[in-house]
């Protein structure tokens, strides 16, 4: 399953775990990953959609995981 990542103001990576079974009332269809990213990523923040396998699973090194803002290329929060 895919996740959405972005950098918070303090430089920590935020991970959004989207729920793709909810209905978007505006369209009457399930929310898409892109729609969720646009609405849930803070305004002006760049984001990237990544696979679970891209996210470290060892929580003891969670704060050591980094991403460059130049890698956040999938869109910008609205």
mmCIF file as gemmi writes it, N, C-alpha and C atoms, coordinates in Angstrom:
data_model
loop_
_atom_site.group_PDB
_atom_site.id
_atom_site.type_symbol
_atom_site.label_atom_id
_atom_site.label_alt_id
_atom_site.label_comp_id
_atom_site.label_asym_id
_atom_site.label_entity_id
_atom_site.label_seq_id
_atom_site.pdbx_PDB_ins_code
_atom_site.Cartn_x
_atom_site.Cartn_y
_atom_site.Cartn_z
_atom_site.occupancy
_atom_site.B_iso_or_equiv
_atom_site.pdbx_formal_charge
_atom_site.auth_seq_id
_atom_site.auth_asym_id
_atom_site.pdbx_PDB_model_num
ATOM 1 N N . UNK Axp A 1 ? 0.843 -1.182 0 1 0 ? 1 A 1
ATOM 2 C CA . UNK Axp A 1 ? 0 0 0 1 0 ? 1 A 1
ATOM 3 C C . UNK Axp A 1 ? 0.886 1.242 0 1 0 ? 1 A 1
ATOM 4 N N . UNK Axp A 2 ? 0.429 2.289 -0.592 1 0 ? 2 A 1
ATOM 5 C CA . UNK Axp A 2 ? 1.195 3.519 -0.692 1 0 ? 2 A 1
ATOM 6 C C . UNK Axp A 2 ? 0.928 4.445 0.488 1 0 ? 2 A 1
ATOM 7 N N . UNK Axp A 3 ? 1.933 5.242 0.784 1 0 ? 3 A 1
ATOM 8 C CA . UNK Axp A 3 ? 1.856 6.266 1.821 1 0 ? 3 A 1
ATOM 9 C C . UNK Axp A 3 ? 2.246 7.606 1.202 1 0 ? 3 A 1
ATOM 10 N N . UNK Axp A 4 ? 1.938 8.68 1.9 1 0 ? 4 A 1
ATOM 11 C CA . UNK Axp A 4 ? 2.29 10.017 1.448 1 0 ? 4 A 1
ATOM 12 C C . UNK Axp A 4 ? 3.265 10.588 2.462 1 0 ? 4 A 1
ATOM 13 N N . UNK Axp A 5 ? 4.405 11.097 1.993 1 0 ? 5 A 1
ATOM 14 C CA . UNK Axp A 5 ? 5.363 11.707 2.907 1 0 ? 5 A 1
ATOM 15 C C . UNK Axp A 5 ? 5.573 13.17 2.547 1 0 ? 5 A 1
ATOM 16 N N . UNK Axp A 6 ? 5.869 13.963 3.564 1 0 ? 6 A 1
ATOM 17 C CA . UNK Axp A 6 ? 6.253 15.356 3.371 1 0 ? 6 A 1
ATOM 18 C C . UNK Axp A 6 ? 7.127 15.774 4.538 1 0 ? 6 A 1
ATOM 19 N N . UNK Axp A 7 ? 7.825 16.883 4.408 1 0 ? 7 A 1
ATOM 20 C CA . UNK Axp A 7 ? 8.661 17.389 5.486 1 0 ? 7 A 1
ATOM 21 C C . UNK Axp A 7 ? 7.897 18.415 6.31 1 0 ? 7 A 1
ATOM 22 N N . UNK Axp A 8 ? 7.883 18.202 7.622 1 0 ? 8 A 1
ATOM 23 C CA . UNK Axp A 8 ? 7.276 19.183 8.511 1 0 ? 8 A 1
ATOM 24 C C . UNK Axp A 8 ? 8.236 20.355 8.675 1 0 ? 8 A 1
ATOM 25 N N . UNK Axp A 9 ? 7.775 21.435 9.257 1 0 ? 9 A 1
ATOM 26 C CA . UNK Axp A 9 ? 8.596 22.633 9.409 1 0 ? 9 A 1
ATOM 27 C C . UNK Axp A 9 ? 9.889 22.37 10.183 1 0 ? 9 A 1
ATOM 28 N N . UNK Axp A 10 ? 9.859 21.402 11.107 1 0 ? 10 A 1
ATOM 29 C CA . UNK Axp A 10 ? 11.054 21.095 11.9 1 0 ? 10 A 1
ATOM 30 C C . UNK Axp A 10 ? 11.993 20.113 11.205 1 0 ? 10 A 1
ATOM 31 N N . UNK Axp A 11 ? 11.689 19.747 9.947 1 0 ? 11 A 1
ATOM 32 C CA . UNK Axp A 11 ? 12.544 18.858 9.168 1 0 ? 11 A 1
ATOM 33 C C . UNK Axp A 11 ? 12.258 17.382 9.348 1 0 ? 11 A 1
ATOM 34 N N . UNK Axp A 12 ? 11.306 17.035 10.216 1 0 ? 12 A 1
ATOM 35 C CA . UNK Axp A 12 ? 10.933 15.641 10.435 1 0 ? 12 A 1
ATOM 36 C C . UNK Axp A 12 ? 9.999 15.194 9.32 1 0 ? 12 A 1
ATOM 37 N N . UNK Axp A 13 ? 10.163 13.948 8.884 1 0 ? 13 A 1
ATOM 38 C CA . UNK Axp A 13 ? 9.311 13.406 7.828 1 0 ? 13 A 1
ATOM 39 C C . UNK Axp A 13 ? 7.964 13.012 8.423 1 0 ? 13 A 1
ATOM 40 N N . UNK Axp A 14 ? 6.894 13.514 7.841 1 0 ? 14 A 1
ATOM 41 C CA . UNK Axp A 14 ? 5.538 13.123 8.218 1 0 ? 14 A 1
ATOM 42 C C . UNK Axp A 14 ? 5.063 12.059 7.242 1 0 ? 14 A 1
ATOM 43 N N . UNK Axp A 15 ? 4.355 11.057 7.769 1 0 ? 15 A 1
ATOM 44 C CA . UNK Axp A 15 ? 3.841 9.968 6.938 1 0 ? 15 A 1
ATOM 45 C C . UNK Axp A 15 ? 2.326 9.923 7.088 1 0 ? 15 A 1
ATOM 46 N N . UNK Axp A 16 ? 1.623 10.037 5.973 1 0 ? 16 A 1
ATOM 47 C CA . UNK Axp A 16 ? 0.164 9.928 5.962 1 0 ? 16 A 1
ATOM 48 C C . UNK Axp A 16 ? -0.193 8.523 5.498 1 0 ? 16 A 1
ATOM 49 N N . UNK Axp A 17 ? -1.016 7.849 6.297 1 0 ? 17 A 1
ATOM 50 C CA . UNK Axp A 17 ? -1.506 6.506 5.97 1 0 ? 17 A 1
ATOM 51 C C . UNK Axp A 17 ? -2.932 6.666 5.439 1 0 ? 17 A 1
ATOM 52 N N . UNK Axp A 18 ? -3.098 6.767 4.122 1 0 ? 18 A 1
ATOM 53 C CA . UNK Axp A 18 ? -4.418 7.07 3.562 1 0 ? 18 A 1
ATOM 54 C C . UNK Axp A 18 ? -5.411 5.92 3.68 1 0 ? 18 A 1
ATOM 55 N N . UNK Axp A 19 ? -6.668 6.293 3.828 1 0 ? 19 A 1
ATOM 56 C CA . UNK Axp A 19 ? -7.767 5.324 3.821 1 0 ? 19 A 1
ATOM 57 C C . UNK Axp A 19 ? -8.497 5.511 2.49 1 0 ? 19 A 1
ATOM 58 N N . UNK Axp A 20 ? -8.356 4.547 1.618 1 0 ? 20 A 1
ATOM 59 C CA . UNK Axp A 20 ? -8.894 4.68 0.265 1 0 ? 20 A 1
ATOM 60 C C . UNK Axp A 20 ? -10.302 4.127 0.122 1 0 ? 20 A 1
ATOM 61 N N . UNK Axp A 21 ? -10.942 3.796 1.235 1 0 ? 21 A 1
ATOM 62 C CA . UNK Axp A 21 ? -12.296 3.251 1.164 1 0 ? 21 A 1
ATOM 63 C C . UNK Axp A 21 ? -13.36 4.287 1.516 1 0 ? 21 A 1
ATOM 64 N N . UNK Axp A 22 ? -12.937 5.483 1.881 1 0 ? 22 A 1
ATOM 65 C CA . UNK Axp A 22 ? -13.899 6.54 2.203 1 0 ? 22 A 1
ATOM 66 C C . UNK Axp A 22 ? -14.381 7.217 0.925 1 0 ? 22 A 1
ATOM 67 N N . UNK Axp A 23 ? -15.632 7.648 0.951 1 0 ? 23 A 1
ATOM 68 C CA . UNK Axp A 23 ? -16.237 8.288 -0.219 1 0 ? 23 A 1
ATOM 69 C C . UNK Axp A 23 ? -16.004 9.795 -0.183 1 0 ? 23 A 1
ATOM 70 N N . UNK Axp A 24 ? -15.536 10.321 -1.309 1 0 ? 24 A 1
ATOM 71 C CA . UNK Axp A 24 ? -15.402 11.762 -1.489 1 0 ? 24 A 1
ATOM 72 C C . UNK Axp A 24 ? -16.796 12.276 -1.849 1 0 ? 24 A 1
ATOM 73 N N . UNK Axp A 25 ? -17.388 13.06 -0.969 1 0 ? 25 A 1
ATOM 74 C CA . UNK Axp A 25 ? -18.758 13.527 -1.204 1 0 ? 25 A 1
ATOM 75 C C . UNK Axp A 25 ? -18.872 14.399 -2.454 1 0 ? 25 A 1
ATOM 76 N N . UNK Axp A 26 ? -17.791 15.053 -2.84 1 0 ? 26 A 1
ATOM 77 C CA . UNK Axp A 26 ? -17.823 15.901 -4.028 1 0 ? 26 A 1
ATOM 78 C C . UNK Axp A 26 ? -17.934 15.099 -5.321 1 0 ? 26 A 1
ATOM 79 N N . UNK Axp A 27 ? -17.368 13.874 -5.311 1 0 ? 27 A 1
ATOM 80 C CA . UNK Axp A 27 ? -17.37 13.071 -6.531 1 0 ? 27 A 1
ATOM 81 C C . UNK Axp A 27 ? -18.268 11.839 -6.434 1 0 ? 27 A 1
ATOM 82 N N . UNK Axp A 28 ? -18.608 11.429 -5.216 1 0 ? 28 A 1
ATOM 83 C CA . UNK Axp A 28 ? -19.397 10.212 -5.028 1 0 ? 28 A 1
ATOM 84 C C . UNK Axp A 28 ? -18.588 8.94 -5.203 1 0 ? 28 A 1
ATOM 85 N N . UNK Axp A 29 ? -17.275 9.086 -5.342 1 0 ? 29 A 1
ATOM 86 C CA . UNK Axp A 29 ? -16.375 7.939 -5.522 1 0 ? 29 A 1
ATOM 87 C C . UNK Axp A 29 ? -15.375 7.904 -4.375 1 0 ? 29 A 1
ATOM 88 N N . UNK Axp A 30 ? -14.651 6.794 -4.27 1 0 ? 30 A 1
ATOM 89 C CA . UNK Axp A 30 ? -13.601 6.712 -3.252 1 0 ? 30 A 1
ATOM 90 C C . UNK Axp A 30 ? -12.555 7.789 -3.491 1 0 ? 30 A 1
ATOM 91 N N . UNK Axp A 31 ? -11.992 8.299 -2.373 1 0 ? 31 A 1
ATOM 92 C CA . UNK Axp A 31 ? -10.894 9.251 -2.487 1 0 ? 31 A 1
ATOM 93 C C . UNK Axp A 31 ? -9.726 8.581 -3.197 1 0 ? 31 A 1
ATOM 94 N N . UNK Axp A 32 ? -9.05 9.303 -4.073 1 0 ? 32 A 1
ATOM 95 C CA . UNK Axp A 32 ? -7.821 8.795 -4.688 1 0 ? 32 A 1
ATOM 96 C C . UNK Axp A 32 ? -6.646 9.225 -3.809 1 0 ? 32 A 1
ATOM 97 N N . UNK Axp A 33 ? -5.53 8.592 -4.018 1 0 ? 33 A 1
ATOM 98 C CA . UNK Axp A 33 ? -4.326 8.942 -3.279 1 0 ? 33 A 1
ATOM 99 C C . UNK Axp A 33 ? -3.943 10.404 -3.511 1 0 ? 33 A 1
ATOM 100 N N . UNK Axp A 34 ? -4.064 10.844 -4.73 1 0 ? 34 A 1
ATOM 101 C CA . UNK Axp A 34 ? -3.72 12.223 -5.068 1 0 ? 34 A 1
ATOM 102 C C . UNK Axp A 34 ? -4.673 13.22 -4.393 1 0 ? 34 A 1
ATOM 103 N N . UNK Axp A 35 ? -5.954 12.892 -4.355 1 0 ? 35 A 1
ATOM 104 C CA . UNK Axp A 35 ? -6.931 13.773 -3.686 1 0 ? 35 A 1
ATOM 105 C C . UNK Axp A 35 ? -6.649 13.86 -2.188 1 0 ? 35 A 1
ATOM 106 N N . UNK Axp A 36 ? -6.305 12.737 -1.586 1 0 ? 36 A 1
ATOM 107 C CA . UNK Axp A 36 ? -5.987 12.732 -0.159 1 0 ? 36 A 1
ATOM 108 C C . UNK Axp A 36 ? -4.747 13.577 0.104 1 0 ? 36 A 1
ATOM 109 N N . UNK Axp A 37 ? -3.728 13.415 -0.737 1 0 ? 37 A 1
ATOM 110 C CA . UNK Axp A 37 ? -2.501 14.201 -0.567 1 0 ? 37 A 1
ATOM 111 C C . UNK Axp A 37 ? -2.794 15.693 -0.676 1 0 ? 37 A 1
ATOM 112 N N . UNK Axp A 38 ? -3.541 16.077 -1.682 1 0 ? 38 A 1
ATOM 113 C CA . UNK Axp A 38 ? -3.857 17.503 -1.871 1 0 ? 38 A 1
ATOM 114 C C . UNK Axp A 38 ? -4.576 18.093 -0.66 1 0 ? 38 A 1
ATOM 115 N N . UNK Axp A 39 ? -5.511 17.322 -0.056 1 0 ? 39 A 1
ATOM 116 C CA . UNK Axp A 39 ? -6.292 17.88 1.045 1 0 ? 39 A 1
ATOM 117 C C . UNK Axp A 39 ? -5.612 17.734 2.401 1 0 ? 39 A 1
ATOM 118 N N . UNK Axp A 40 ? -4.749 16.706 2.584 1 0 ? 40 A 1
ATOM 119 C CA . UNK Axp A 40 ? -4.19 16.439 3.905 1 0 ? 40 A 1
ATOM 120 C C . UNK Axp A 40 ? -2.761 16.934 4.117 1 0 ? 40 A 1
ATOM 121 N N . UNK Axp A 41 ? -2.012 17.107 3.046 1 0 ? 41 A 1
ATOM 122 C CA . UNK Axp A 41 ? -0.679 17.688 3.184 1 0 ? 41 A 1
ATOM 123 C C . UNK Axp A 41 ? -0.878 19.186 3.392 1 0 ? 41 A 1
ATOM 124 N N . UNK Axp A 42 ? -0.174 19.777 4.363 1 0 ? 42 A 1
ATOM 125 C CA . UNK Axp A 42 ? -0.35 21.214 4.612 1 0 ? 42 A 1
ATOM 126 C C . UNK Axp A 42 ? -0.1 22.061 3.359 1 0 ? 42 A 1
ATOM 127 N N . UNK Axp A 43 ? -0.814 23.145 3.276 1 0 ? 43 A 1
ATOM 128 C CA . UNK Axp A 43 ? -0.725 24.064 2.138 1 0 ? 43 A 1
ATOM 129 C C . UNK Axp A 43 ? 0.726 24.449 1.861 1 0 ? 43 A 1
ATOM 130 N N . UNK Axp A 44 ? 1.123 24.286 0.61 1 0 ? 44 A 1
ATOM 131 C CA . UNK Axp A 44 ? 2.449 24.69 0.175 1 0 ? 44 A 1
ATOM 132 C C . UNK Axp A 44 ? 3.554 23.676 0.417 1 0 ? 44 A 1
ATOM 133 N N . UNK Axp A 45 ? 3.256 22.587 1.113 1 0 ? 45 A 1
ATOM 134 C CA . UNK Axp A 45 ? 4.272 21.559 1.383 1 0 ? 45 A 1
ATOM 135 C C . UNK Axp A 45 ? 4.334 20.575 0.218 1 0 ? 45 A 1
ATOM 136 N N . UNK Axp A 46 ? 5.557 20.303 -0.246 1 0 ? 46 A 1
ATOM 137 C CA . UNK Axp A 46 ? 5.742 19.322 -1.312 1 0 ? 46 A 1
ATOM 138 C C . UNK Axp A 46 ? 5.64 17.928 -0.725 1 0 ? 46 A 1
ATOM 139 N N . UNK Axp A 47 ? 5.129 16.988 -1.512 1 0 ? 47 A 1
ATOM 140 C CA . UNK Axp A 47 ? 4.982 15.62 -1.024 1 0 ? 47 A 1
ATOM 141 C C . UNK Axp A 47 ? 5.399 14.612 -2.077 1 0 ? 47 A 1
ATOM 142 N N . UNK Axp A 48 ? 5.531 13.368 -1.622 1 0 ? 48 A 1
ATOM 143 C CA . UNK Axp A 48 ? 5.835 12.252 -2.508 1 0 ? 48 A 1
ATOM 144 C C . UNK Axp A 48 ? 5.002 11.057 -2.062 1 0 ? 48 A 1
ATOM 145 N N . UNK Axp A 49 ? 4.519 10.293 -3.007 1 0 ? 49 A 1
ATOM 146 C CA . UNK Axp A 49 ? 3.801 9.054 -2.735 1 0 ? 49 A 1
ATOM 147 C C . UNK Axp A 49 ? 4.826 7.927 -2.83 1 0 ? 49 A 1
ATOM 148 N N . UNK Axp A 50 ? 4.942 7.15 -1.742 1 0 ? 50 A 1
ATOM 149 C CA . UNK Axp A 50 ? 5.941 6.084 -1.671 1 0 ? 50 A 1
ATOM 150 C C . UNK Axp A 50 ? 5.265 4.766 -1.31 1 0 ? 50 A 1
ATOM 151 N N . UNK Axp A 51 ? 5.946 3.687 -1.585 1 0 ? 51 A 1
ATOM 152 C CA . UNK Axp A 51 ? 5.462 2.353 -1.22 1 0 ? 51 A 1
ATOM 153 C C . UNK Axp A 51 ? 5.899 2.035 0.207 1 0 ? 51 A 1
ATOM 154 N N . UNK Axp A 52 ? 5.177 1.138 0.855 1 0 ? 52 A 1
ATOM 155 C CA . UNK Axp A 52 ? 5.528 0.706 2.212 1 0 ? 52 A 1
ATOM 156 C C . UNK Axp A 52 ? 6.983 0.272 2.294 1 0 ? 52 A 1
ATOM 157 N N . UNK Axp A 53 ? 7.456 -0.392 1.269 1 0 ? 53 A 1
ATOM 158 C CA . UNK Axp A 53 ? 8.823 -0.924 1.281 1 0 ? 53 A 1
ATOM 159 C C . UNK Axp A 53 ? 9.878 0.185 1.315 1 0 ? 53 A 1
ATOM 160 N N . UNK Axp A 54 ? 9.498 1.419 0.988 1 0 ? 54 A 1
ATOM 161 C CA . UNK Axp A 54 ? 10.428 2.551 1.032 1 0 ? 54 A 1
ATOM 162 C C . UNK Axp A 54 ? 10.566 3.135 2.438 1 0 ? 54 A 1
ATOM 163 N N . UNK Axp A 55 ? 9.671 2.756 3.328 1 0 ? 55 A 1
ATOM 164 C CA . UNK Axp A 55 ? 9.658 3.32 4.681 1 0 ? 55 A 1
ATOM 165 C C . UNK Axp A 55 ? 10.36 2.353 5.622 1 0 ? 55 A 1
ATOM 166 N N . UNK Axp A 56 ? 11.348 2.851 6.382 1 0 ? 56 A 1
ATOM 167 C CA . UNK Axp A 56 ? 12.06 1.971 7.32 1 0 ? 56 A 1
ATOM 168 C C . UNK Axp A 56 ? 11.093 1.334 8.322 1 0 ? 56 A 1
ATOM 169 N N . UNK Axp A 57 ? 11.312 0.073 8.619 1 0 ? 57 A 1
ATOM 170 C CA . UNK Axp A 57 ? 10.449 -0.63 9.569 1 0 ? 57 A 1
ATOM 171 C C . UNK Axp A 57 ? 11.051 -0.707 10.962 1 0 ? 57 A 1
ATOM 172 N N . UNK Axp A 58 ? 12.35 -0.41 11.103 1 0 ? 58 A 1
ATOM 173 C CA . UNK Axp A 58 ? 13.016 -0.435 12.404 1 0 ? 58 A 1
ATOM 174 C C . UNK Axp A 58 ? 12.783 0.905 13.095 1 0 ? 58 A 1
ATOM 175 N N . UNK Axp A 59 ? 11.873 0.902 14.067 1 0 ? 59 A 1
ATOM 176 C CA . UNK Axp A 59 ? 11.497 2.143 14.739 1 0 ? 59 A 1
ATOM 177 C C . UNK Axp A 59 ? 12.624 2.733 15.579 1 0 ? 59 A 1
ATOM 178 N N . UNK Axp A 60 ? 13.639 1.949 15.917 1 0 ? 60 A 1
ATOM 179 C CA . UNK Axp A 60 ? 14.736 2.501 16.718 1 0 ? 60 A 1
ATOM 180 C C . UNK Axp A 60 ? 15.561 3.509 15.907 1 0 ? 60 A 1
ATOM 181 N N . UNK Axp A 61 ? 15.469 3.455 14.583 1 0 ? 61 A 1
ATOM 182 C CA . UNK Axp A 61 ? 16.178 4.398 13.728 1 0 ? 61 A 1
ATOM 183 C C . UNK Axp A 61 ? 15.229 5.331 12.991 1 0 ? 61 A 1
ATOM 184 N N . UNK Axp A 62 ? 14.008 5.435 13.473 1 0 ? 62 A 1
ATOM 185 C CA . UNK Axp A 62 ? 12.991 6.237 12.789 1 0 ? 62 A 1
ATOM 186 C C . UNK Axp A 62 ? 13.446 7.68 12.553 1 0 ? 62 A 1
ATOM 187 N N . UNK Axp A 63 ? 14.067 8.308 13.549 1 0 ? 63 A 1
ATOM 188 C CA . UNK Axp A 63 ? 14.493 9.703 13.406 1 0 ? 63 A 1
ATOM 189 C C . UNK Axp A 63 ? 15.707 9.871 12.499 1 0 ? 63 A 1
ATOM 190 N N . UNK Axp A 64 ? 16.36 8.771 12.148 1 0 ? 64 A 1
ATOM 191 C CA . UNK Axp A 64 ? 17.528 8.841 11.275 1 0 ? 64 A 1
ATOM 192 C C . UNK Axp A 64 ? 17.136 8.862 9.795 1 0 ? 64 A 1
ATOM 193 N N . UNK Axp A 65 ? 15.879 8.55 9.49 1 0 ? 65 A 1
ATOM 194 C CA . UNK Axp A 65 ? 15.433 8.526 8.101 1 0 ? 65 A 1
ATOM 195 C C . UNK Axp A 65 ? 15.304 9.953 7.593 1 0 ? 65 A 1
ATOM 196 N N . UNK Axp A 66 ? 15.886 10.226 6.453 1 0 ? 66 A 1
ATOM 197 C CA . UNK Axp A 66 ? 15.832 11.574 5.884 1 0 ? 66 A 1
ATOM 198 C C . UNK Axp A 66 ? 15.354 11.507 4.443 1 0 ? 66 A 1
ATOM 199 N N . UNK Axp A 67 ? 14.896 12.65 3.981 1 0 ? 67 A 1
ATOM 200 C CA . UNK Axp A 67 ? 14.513 12.8 2.581 1 0 ? 67 A 1
ATOM 201 C C . UNK Axp A 67 ? 14.833 14.231 2.184 1 0 ? 67 A 1
ATOM 202 N N . UNK Axp A 68 ? 15.301 14.398 0.985 1 0 ? 68 A 1
ATOM 203 C CA . UNK Axp A 68 ? 15.602 15.723 0.475 1 0 ? 68 A 1
ATOM 204 C C . UNK Axp A 68 ? 14.321 16.341 -0.093 1 0 ? 68 A 1
ATOM 205 N N . UNK Axp A 69 ? 14.152 17.624 0.13 1 0 ? 69 A 1
ATOM 206 C CA . UNK Axp A 69 ? 12.959 18.286 -0.403 1 0 ? 69 A 1
ATOM 207 C C . UNK Axp A 69 ? 12.902 18.163 -1.92 1 0 ? 69 A 1
ATOM 208 N N . UNK Axp A 70 ? 14.063 18.053 -2.561 1 0 ? 70 A 1
ATOM 209 C CA . UNK Axp A 70 ? 14.083 17.913 -4.022 1 0 ? 70 A 1
ATOM 210 C C . UNK Axp A 70 ? 13.519 16.567 -4.479 1 0 ? 70 A 1
ATOM 211 N N . UNK Axp A 71 ? 13.4 15.595 -3.559 1 0 ? 71 A 1
ATOM 212 C CA . UNK Axp A 71 ? 12.822 14.292 -3.896 1 0 ? 71 A 1
ATOM 213 C C . UNK Axp A 71 ? 11.3 14.286 -3.781 1 0 ? 71 A 1
ATOM 214 N N . UNK Axp A 72 ? 10.736 15.32 -3.192 1 0 ? 72 A 1
ATOM 215 C CA . UNK Axp A 72 ? 9.277 15.4 -2.993 1 0 ? 72 A 1
ATOM 216 C C . UNK Axp A 72 ? 8.664 15.998 -4.247 1 0 ? 72 A 1
ATOM 217 N N . UNK Axp A 73 ? 8.407 15.155 -5.224 1 0 ? 73 A 1
ATOM 218 C CA . UNK Axp A 73 ? 8.095 15.639 -6.575 1 0 ? 73 A 1
ATOM 219 C C . UNK Axp A 73 ? 6.683 15.318 -7.06 1 0 ? 73 A 1
ATOM 220 N N . UNK Axp A 74 ? 5.858 14.734 -6.194 1 0 ? 74 A 1
ATOM 221 C CA . UNK Axp A 74 ? 4.551 14.303 -6.683 1 0 ? 74 A 1
ATOM 222 C C . UNK Axp A 74 ? 3.454 15.35 -6.587 1 0 ? 74 A 1
ATOM 223 N N . UNK Axp A 75 ? 3.703 16.436 -5.879 1 0 ? 75 A 1
ATOM 224 C CA . UNK Axp A 75 ? 2.686 17.48 -5.784 1 0 ? 75 A 1
ATOM 225 C C . UNK Axp A 75 ? 2.931 18.394 -4.602 1 0 ? 75 A 1
ATOM 226 N N . UNK Axp A 76 ? 1.964 19.299 -4.393 1 0 ? 76 A 1
ATOM 227 C CA . UNK Axp A 76 ? 2.025 20.278 -3.309 1 0 ? 76 A 1
ATOM 228 C C . UNK Axp A 76 ? 0.675 20.319 -2.65 1 0 ? 76 A 1
ATOM 229 N N . UNK Axp A 77 ? 0.676 20.347 -1.303 1 0 ? 77 A 1
ATOM 230 C CA . UNK Axp A 77 ? -0.576 20.421 -0.557 1 0 ? 77 A 1
ATOM 231 C C . UNK Axp A 77 ? -1.346 21.687 -0.869 1 0 ? 77 A 1
ATOM 232 N N . UNK Axp A 78 ? -2.669 21.573 -0.877 1 0 ? 78 A 1
ATOM 233 C CA . UNK Axp A 78 ? -3.533 22.732 -1.204 1 0 ? 78 A 1
ATOM 234 C C . UNK Axp A 78 ? -3.881 23.546 0.015 1 0 ? 78 A 1
